[in-house]
Amino acid sequence: MNIAITKTTTPKVMPPEEKLGFGKVFSDHMLRVDWDVENGWHDARIEPFGPISIHPASTVLHYGAEIFEGLKAYRRADGGIQLFRPMENIRRMNNSAARMCLPTMDEADMLELLETFVRLEERFVPHSFGTSLYLRPFLFGNDESLGVHTVKHATFMLIASPSGSYYAEGINPVRIMIEADDVRAVRGGTGEAKCGGNYAASTRAGERAVQKGYTQVLWLDGVERKYIEEVGAMNVMFRIDDIIVTPALTGSILPGITRKSCVEVLRDLGYKVEERLLSLEELVSAMKDGRLKEAFGCGTAAVVSPIGRLSYRDEEYIVNNEQIGEVTQKLYDILTGIQWGKRPDTYGWVHPL
């Protein structure tokens, strides 16, 4: 893919790494590629980061024709840079695009765009362990007319943000509220696509949780309000007795790349992992009986996030004495070790630049 590059004339100052949050500051440039029915993908360019112009009738503003992804570039101890399973993100983005009737992109072309952009923004990849350059590819329809129809014009973009820990609590256990009223998604809907509408639908419950002192919500299924689905922006796993249970991918849950990696690592470590329906009743019973040994969320931004408290309808349960569990710690050490190049990558997941 021919990528035109226009470098900024006003480079930004990289913030101190110890003060990096998540998604607060952005690198010097952004990438754009246009698409239309007649020409396909064209006019790939990298230009200085800044506001974009969009027509008031644009499809994305009125009908939510939008998807996105999230992945990271990591700095190894030797100074090199690597990505973690980027092809998984690329394939998931294309799956999301297909669900939302947006154009897909050749996998090799998307990987080339990512590589070219990260190389240009290399100085924004921080050096401290636990920090990274968060990459946000996104795609939206921008037909300049009203009316619900298949998208005929779209734009792919990529921006980047040097980031520290996703949660202020870091790897410390977080408090999660099980949501009893709102639902995030239903089977047959867009739950398995990474689109903005899913996150917009979660905002009200998330705000209620924060007001009550919790970090995020744990969603139940949208039909029976009976089965555990996912935590906010992450998948979720539970160690019940010595079995790791994670909700099955039934179409309303995002197929997480960190989730997939956790399952593979856990099975290699000898743990029994069950991907199945997990009812709230079963989970509450395990908490009451002391059989719930650990609970944790897993996702690109936080890697793994231990859960120290679970609340449902004002009844609260403490998990593992609000301590990081053995399995959670192992997963964190193994995944972050591979991502930052501190452990050998025996899975072939690392993509060096």
Backbone torsions as a table, in degrees:
resi	resn	phi	psi	omega
1	MET	NA	128.7	178.6
2	ASN	-79.3	116.3	-175.8
3	ILE	-114.6	113.0	176.9
4	ALA	-78.7	135.1	-177.0
5	ILE	-121.6	122.5	173.6
6	THR	-117.0	110.6	-175.4
7	LYS	-81.7	148.3	178.5
8	THR	-67.0	149.5	175.5
9	THR	-100.0	-2.4	179.7
10	THR	-130.5	72.9	-178.0
11	PRO	-61.1	144.6	-178.4
12	LYS	-83.2	160.3	174.6
13	VAL	-90.4	127.3	178.7
14	MET	-68.5	124.7	179.4
15	PRO	-64.1	157.8	174.9
16	PRO	-57.6	135.3	-174.1
17	GLU	-62.5	-30.6	-179.9
18	GLU	-72.5	-10.2	-179.7
19	LYS	-108.1	6.7	179.4
20	LEU	-71.1	128.7	171.4
21	GLY	-98.5	-140.8	177.1
22	PHE	-124.5	119.7	174.8
23	GLY	67.5	26.9	-177.4
24	LYS	-95.3	-33.5	-179.9
25	VAL	-125.2	158.8	-174.6
26	PHE	-131.2	157.0	-177.7
27	SER	-74.9	-177.2	-172.0
28	ASP	-71.3	-27.4	-168.5
29	HIS	-129.0	168.4	172.1
30	MET	-139.5	155.6	-178.0
31	LEU	-113.6	142.4	179.0
32	ARG	-137.6	141.5	171.6
33	VAL	-138.9	132.3	-179.4
34	ASP	-95.4	155.5	176.5
35	TRP	-142.5	141.4	168.6
36	ASP	-148.5	165.4	-174.6
37	VAL	-60.1	-38.2	-175.6
38	GLU	-74.4	-38.8	-170.3
39	ASN	-111.1	-9.4	-174.4
40	GLY	68.2	-151.4	178.9
41	TRP	-77.6	135.0	-178.6
42	HIS	-160.2	169.0	176.7
43	ASP	56.1	50.8	174.3
44	ALA	-71.1	130.2	-179.8
45	ARG	-152.9	149.4	171.5
46	ILE	-112.3	129.8	-174.7
47	GLU	-140.2	168.1	179.7
48	PRO	-57.3	141.1	179.6
49	PHE	-64.0	136.6	178.5
50	GLY	175.8	-179.5	-179.6
51	PRO	-61.3	154.4	176.1
52	ILE	-116.4	153.3	178.4
53	SER	-96.5	136.4	-178.9
54	ILE	-142.2	141.5	-178.9
55	HIS	-68.7	139.2	-179.1
56	PRO	-59.3	-23.6	179.1
57	ALA	-95.8	11.4	-174.2
58	SER	-56.6	140.2	-175.6
59	THR	-52.4	-40.5	-176.3
60	VAL	-64.1	-32.4	-176.9
61	LEU	-74.1	-30.1	-173.3
62	HIS	-104.7	-29.2	-173.0
63	TYR	-126.6	8.7	173.7
64	GLY	65.5	31.1	179.8
65	ALA	-78.2	85.6	-173.5
66	GLU	-158.4	143.9	172.1
67	ILE	-141.9	166.5	177.0
68	PHE	-155.0	171.9	175.9
69	GLU	-137.2	171.1	176.1
70	GLY	-147.2	123.9	175.0
71	LEU	-148.4	174.2	-172.9
72	LYS	-131.7	151.3	168.2
73	ALA	-106.5	130.2	-174.3
74	TYR	-113.1	145.7	176.7
75	ARG	-98.4	120.9	175.7
76	ARG	-77.1	166.3	179.6
77	ALA	-63.1	-28.5	179.4
78	ASP	-83.0	4.2	177.7
79	GLY	94.2	-13.3	179.4
80	GLY	-71.8	167.8	-177.8
81	ILE	-123.0	141.8	178.6
82	GLN	-144.7	154.8	174.6
83	LEU	-104.3	162.0	-179.5
84	PHE	-117.7	110.7	176.8
85	ARG	50.7	49.4	-176.4
86	PRO	-62.7	-29.6	-179.8
87	MET	-65.9	-28.7	176.2
88	GLU	-64.7	-41.8	176.8
89	ASN	-65.3	-40.4	-179.4
90	ILE	-63.5	-44.4	-179.4
91	ARG	-67.6	-38.9	178.6
92	ARG	-67.0	-35.7	178.5
93	MET	-64.8	-40.8	177.8
94	ASN	-66.2	-36.9	176.0
95	ASN	-63.9	-41.2	177.1
96	SER	-63.4	-41.7	179.8
97	ALA	-61.4	-43.2	-180.0
98	ALA	-62.3	-39.8	-179.4
99	ARG	-66.8	-33.7	-176.5
100	MET	-96.8	10.8	179.7
101	CYS	57.6	41.5	173.5
102	LEU	-109.4	158.6	-177.0
103	PRO	-69.9	140.8	173.0
104	THR	-88.9	166.5	-178.9
105	MET	-128.6	146.2	175.9
106	ASP	-54.9	132.6	-175.6
107	GLU	-59.0	-42.9	-179.3
108	ALA	-64.5	-37.8	178.5
109	ASP	-65.2	-42.6	-179.0
110	MET	-66.7	-38.4	177.5
111	LEU	-64.0	-40.3	177.9
112	GLU	-62.6	-40.0	177.5
113	LEU	-61.8	-44.7	179.1
114	LEU	-61.8	-47.7	-178.0
115	GLU	-62.2	-46.3	-178.7
116	THR	-61.5	-43.0	-178.1
117	PHE	-66.4	-44.8	-178.7
118	VAL	-65.2	-39.7	178.0
119	ARG	-60.9	-40.2	179.3
120	LEU	-66.7	-36.4	-176.4
121	GLU	-97.7	23.6	-172.7
122	GLU	-53.6	-37.2	-175.8
123	ARG	-67.7	-13.9	178.7
124	PHE	-89.8	-0.5	174.3
125	VAL	-82.8	108.5	-175.1
126	PRO	-68.1	165.9	-173.7
127	HIS	-100.6	-23.5	-173.8
128	SER	-71.6	141.8	176.2
129	PHE	-61.2	134.8	-177.9
130	GLY	96.1	-12.2	176.3
131	THR	-102.6	165.2	-178.1
132	SER	-166.5	172.1	170.3
133	LEU	-101.0	108.5	-179.4
134	TYR	-79.0	130.2	-177.9
135	LEU	-109.3	129.8	-178.5
136	ARG	-122.7	91.1	169.6
137	PRO	-78.3	141.8	175.3
138	PHE	-148.6	158.0	-173.4
139	LEU	-141.4	132.5	-178.6
140	PHE	-143.3	149.8	175.7
141	GLY	-81.2	139.9	-179.4
142	ASN	-137.8	40.7	170.0
143	ASP	-60.5	138.2	-174.3
144	GLU	-98.1	54.3	178.3
145	SER	-158.3	152.4	177.7
146	LEU	-85.4	158.3	-178.3
147	GLY	118.2	133.1	-178.7
148	VAL	-79.1	119.2	-178.7
149	HIS	-160.4	169.2	176.8
150	THR	-62.8	137.1	-178.9
151	VAL	-64.4	132.8	178.2
152	LYS	-113.8	-12.0	175.7
153	HIS	-138.2	135.5	-178.1
154	ALA	-148.6	163.1	178.4
155	THR	-134.0	131.0	172.3
156	PHE	-99.7	134.5	178.8
157	MET	-135.5	160.0	177.4
158	LEU	-142.7	125.6	174.8
159	ILE	-126.5	166.7	-176.1
160	ALA	-142.6	147.5	-178.0
161	SER	-137.9	116.3	174.2
162	PRO	-64.4	128.0	-168.1
163	SER	-136.8	152.9	173.1
164	GLY	-104.4	-136.7	-177.9
165	SER	-72.4	141.7	178.2
166	TYR	-68.6	-40.9	177.9
167	TYR	-103.8	142.6	174.5
168	ALA	-61.0	-28.7	-179.8
169	GLU	-73.6	-10.7	-177.2
170	GLY	65.6	-133.0	-178.7
171	ILE	-86.8	1.6	179.1
172	ASN	-68.7	149.3	-179.1
173	PRO	-58.8	140.8	-179.0
174	VAL	-109.0	164.9	179.5
175	ARG	-103.1	130.5	-174.5
176	ILE	-124.7	135.9	177.5
177	MET	-106.3	126.4	176.3
178	ILE	-76.1	121.3	-175.3
179	GLU	-79.8	126.4	-174.7
180	ALA	-101.9	-15.7	-172.5
181	ASP	-114.5	-63.1	-179.1
182	ASP	-72.2	156.3	172.6
183	VAL	-124.6	153.5	-177.7
184	ARG	-91.2	-42.8	-173.9
185	ALA	-161.9	165.1	176.4
186	VAL	-129.9	158.3	176.8
187	ARG	-62.3	136.8	-176.4
188	GLY	90.6	-11.2	178.0
189	GLY	-90.4	-141.3	-175.9
190	THR	-110.3	15.8	-175.6
191	GLY	-57.8	-34.8	-178.5
192	GLU	-86.7	-2.4	174.4
193	ALA	-96.2	146.3	178.6
194	LYS	-93.7	81.4	-177.9
195	CYS	-122.4	154.1	-174.6
196	GLY	-61.0	-31.0	-177.9
197	GLY	-60.2	-34.9	177.9
198	ASN	-62.2	-39.5	-177.7
199	TYR	-76.7	-34.7	175.9
200	ALA	-62.4	-39.0	-179.5
201	ALA	-67.3	-19.8	-177.4
202	SER	-92.9	-9.5	-170.2
203	THR	-65.2	-42.4	-175.3
204	ARG	-62.6	-46.9	179.0
205	ALA	-65.1	-38.0	178.4
206	GLY	-62.1	-39.2	179.2
207	GLU	-67.6	-40.1	176.4
208	ARG	-60.6	-40.3	180.0
209	ALA	-63.9	-44.5	179.7
210	VAL	-61.1	-41.6	179.7
211	GLN	-62.5	-25.2	179.0
212	LYS	-94.5	3.7	176.2
213	GLY	93.9	16.3	179.9
214	TYR	-106.9	158.1	-176.6
215	THR	-82.9	-44.4	-178.1
216	GLN	-150.0	179.2	176.7
217	VAL	-109.8	154.8	170.8
218	LEU	-107.1	121.9	-173.4
219	TRP	-87.1	145.6	168.9
220	LEU	-101.7	164.0	-179.2
221	ASP	-63.8	153.9	-172.0
222	GLY	-83.8	-4.3	-177.7
223	VAL	-104.6	-60.2	-177.1
224	GLU	-93.1	-12.4	-175.2
225	ARG	53.5	42.0	-170.3
226	LYS	-125.5	-33.2	-172.1
227	TYR	-106.7	142.1	177.6
228	ILE	-68.3	139.8	178.6
229	GLU	-119.1	-81.1	179.9
230	GLU	-148.8	167.7	-179.6
231	VAL	-101.5	114.1	173.6
232	GLY	42.3	-109.3	-178.1
233	ALA	-100.5	20.1	-176.1
234	MET	-139.0	159.0	165.4
235	ASN	-77.7	170.7	-175.3
236	VAL	-138.0	148.3	179.2
237	MET	-137.3	149.8	-179.3
238	PHE	-131.8	136.3	172.2
239	ARG	-98.4	101.0	178.8
240	ILE	-104.3	117.3	-167.0
241	ASP	56.7	-120.4	178.0
242	ASP	-116.7	24.6	178.0
243	ILE	-112.0	134.3	176.4
244	ILE	-91.2	121.2	-178.7
245	VAL	-114.7	129.8	175.2
246	THR	-134.3	140.7	-178.4
247	PRO	-55.7	138.9	178.9
248	ALA	-68.6	150.5	177.6
249	LEU	-81.6	92.2	-174.3
250	THR	-100.1	2.9	178.9
251	GLY	113.9	-16.5	179.0
252	SER	-108.3	3.0	-178.3
253	ILE	-117.4	138.8	177.9
254	LEU	-67.8	128.5	176.9
255	PRO	-75.9	88.9	-173.2
256	GLY	-69.5	142.6	178.0
257	ILE	-76.6	-37.2	174.5
258	THR	-67.4	-38.8	175.4
259	ARG	-56.7	-48.4	179.9
260	LYS	-60.4	-41.8	179.7
261	SER	-66.0	-41.1	178.6
262	CYS	-60.8	-44.9	-179.8
263	VAL	-60.1	-44.0	-179.0
264	GLU	-65.3	-43.7	-180.0
265	VAL	-65.8	-44.8	-178.3
266	LEU	-60.4	-43.3	179.5
267	ARG	-66.1	-36.1	176.2
268	ASP	-66.4	-30.2	178.2
269	LEU	-78.7	-6.9	176.7
270	GLY	98.7	5.5	178.6
271	TYR	-81.3	146.6	172.4
272	LYS	-83.9	124.1	-179.4
273	VAL	-115.7	126.9	178.0
274	GLU	-113.9	121.2	173.2
275	GLU	-101.2	103.0	-171.2
276	ARG	-157.0	174.8	172.6
277	LEU	-69.3	132.6	178.4
278	LEU	-126.0	113.4	-177.2
279	SER	-79.8	153.0	174.6
280	LEU	-59.1	-38.9	-179.9
281	GLU	-59.9	-43.6	179.1
282	GLU	-65.3	-40.4	-179.1
283	LEU	-66.1	-46.0	179.4
284	VAL	-61.7	-41.5	178.2
285	SER	-60.5	-42.6	179.1
286	ALA	-65.5	-35.0	177.7
287	MET	-68.9	-42.9	-179.1
288	LYS	-67.1	-36.2	-177.3
289	ASP	-84.5	-6.0	-178.5
290	GLY	79.6	12.4	-179.9
291	ARG	-85.7	-14.1	175.3
292	LEU	-81.6	104.2	-175.3
293	LYS	-85.7	-37.0	-178.4
294	GLU	-150.3	155.9	171.8
295	ALA	-146.4	139.5	-179.8
296	PHE	-157.2	149.0	172.0
297	GLY	-91.6	157.7	178.2
298	CYS	-143.8	132.0	-179.4
299	GLY	-169.2	169.1	-176.6
300	THR	-58.6	-46.1	-172.9
301	ALA	-65.9	-47.8	-174.8
302	ALA	-101.0	-7.4	-173.6
303	VAL	66.4	-89.0	169.7
304	VAL	-128.5	144.6	-177.7
305	SER	-133.6	105.6	-177.7
306	PRO	-64.8	143.8	178.5
307	ILE	-103.4	123.3	-178.2
308	GLY	-99.6	-25.8	178.9
309	ARG	-141.8	140.6	174.4
310	LEU	-124.8	133.5	-178.8
311	SER	-124.3	138.9	174.3
312	TYR	-140.7	120.3	-179.5
313	ARG	47.7	51.0	174.6
314	ASP	70.7	5.8	171.9
315	GLU	-103.1	127.7	-171.8
316	GLU	-113.8	142.1	-179.6
317	TYR	-125.5	133.5	177.3
318	ILE	-92.1	132.7	-178.1
319	VAL	-107.0	123.8	174.6
320	ASN	51.9	39.7	179.4
321	ASN	54.4	28.8	-178.9
322	GLU	57.8	36.0	177.2
323	GLN	-114.0	156.7	175.4
324	ILE	-70.0	127.3	-177.9
325	GLY	-77.4	162.9	-178.9
326	GLU	-60.2	-46.2	-178.6
327	VAL	-67.9	-43.1	178.9
328	THR	-58.1	-46.2	-179.0
329	GLN	-64.3	-41.2	178.3
330	LYS	-59.9	-46.9	-179.4
331	LEU	-61.6	-44.2	180.0
332	TYR	-60.3	-46.7	-177.5
333	ASP	-64.1	-43.1	-177.8
334	ILE	-69.1	-48.9	-176.9
335	LEU	-65.8	-48.2	-179.7
336	THR	-67.7	-32.0	176.8
337	GLY	-62.6	-41.5	177.0
338	ILE	-69.1	-44.1	-175.7
339	GLN	-63.1	-40.1	-178.9
340	TRP	-95.9	8.1	174.8
341	GLY	75.8	20.5	179.3
342	LYS	-91.2	-14.7	177.4
343	ARG	-125.5	152.0	176.0
344	PRO	-66.2	141.4	179.6
345	ASP	-93.4	93.5	-178.3
346	THR	-84.1	-3.9	-176.9
347	TYR	-100.8	-13.4	-175.6
348	GLY	75.3	30.1	-176.6
349	TRP	-87.6	-25.6	-173.6
350	VAL	-80.5	138.7	178.2
351	HIS	-121.8	94.3	-178.5
352	PRO	-70.4	149.2	175.1
353	LEU	-104.2	NA	NA
